[in-house]
Amino acid sequence: MYFRLGILAILAISCSSPLLFAQSQPCVNTDSSSNVPTQKTKITIVGVEFQSENPLSDAQREEHAKLIQQQDLWTTTEESDSSWVNQALNSMRDALRERGYFRTNVEGTPYLVLAQPSERRYMLAVTIESGPQYRLGHVRFASASNSSLVFPEALLRQQVQPQEGDLFDVTKIRGGLEAIGRLYGSKGYIDATPEPETTIDEKNSLIDLLIKVDEQKPYRIARLEFVGLHTKTRNELTPPQQIGDFFNPALWRTFFKDNMTRLPPGSSPERNMPVSRDAVNGTVDIMLDFRQCPKSERVD
């Protein structure tokens, strides 16, 4: 049976190479007296009861119950109970999917025990429908455009950790997709997107995985500029890439990490590295902007 949308929803990630760089100038004044904080209510789960048979052992149930009760949960008057219930149960869903229960369904029903203006306490009844336990079948790769792949299939396969016959671990599959995105990003393919498609063999409880990669085009660096640094500091820094190189986001993350003591406190690619892309020409302009935001002055 062919299956695609479900795994994309379960993985719940953008599988393209994560750019994670500032897309605009980092100097934004966030000091605003007009911001009114939203009133939130603390949610405390005082007990967890499992109401159906499930593959968890008694020790595992006890462990998950403790994890659920220890979570820092909050809600507002506008939010329904389902929002915090789903959040409370996410760790259990992930744990089951890591053990091959790909189609597991975990639901929770809250029972109010005590209501106060600042806190609500609940008992939580948990129902688990685990479904079959699946193992990984064949793993294949293809280009979304039916052209030849940029990387050898053997190299792409190395990015996906589970081997054939291993439990179908959604977390590891997700990690493999992210690794493929980073691999493409290392050669400038920052828009490359690996999309998983699955075929399920119900008889043998196997899931075959086809990863189609929408490679897009590679980007080169057209402009590189530093602003907001003293000349001495600037001269001490060696950019990991130069104009004309294929843009590799991973090298710039390492650059910020390695130069943490030289750069202003709190510097990061997300805050200090606006990247502008020219999709037509396949180029990016990089600005390393370390200018400080001016402090706002209150007028009485």
Secondary structure, 3 states (H helix, E strand, C coil): CEECHHHHHHHCCCCCCCCCCCCCCCCCCCCCCCCCCCCCEEEEEEEEEECCCCCCCHHHHHHHHHHHHHCCEEECCCCCHHHHHHHHHHHHHHHHHHCCCCCCEEEEEEEEEEECCCEEEEEEEEEEECCCCCEEEEEEEEECCCCCCCCCHHHHHHHCCCCCCCECCHHHHHHHHHHHHHHHHCCCCCCCEEEEEEEEECCCCEEEEEEEEECCCCCEEEEEEEECCCHHHHHHCCCCCCCCCECCHHHHHHHHHHCCCCCCCCCCHHHHCCEEEECCCCEEEEEEECCCCCCCCCCC
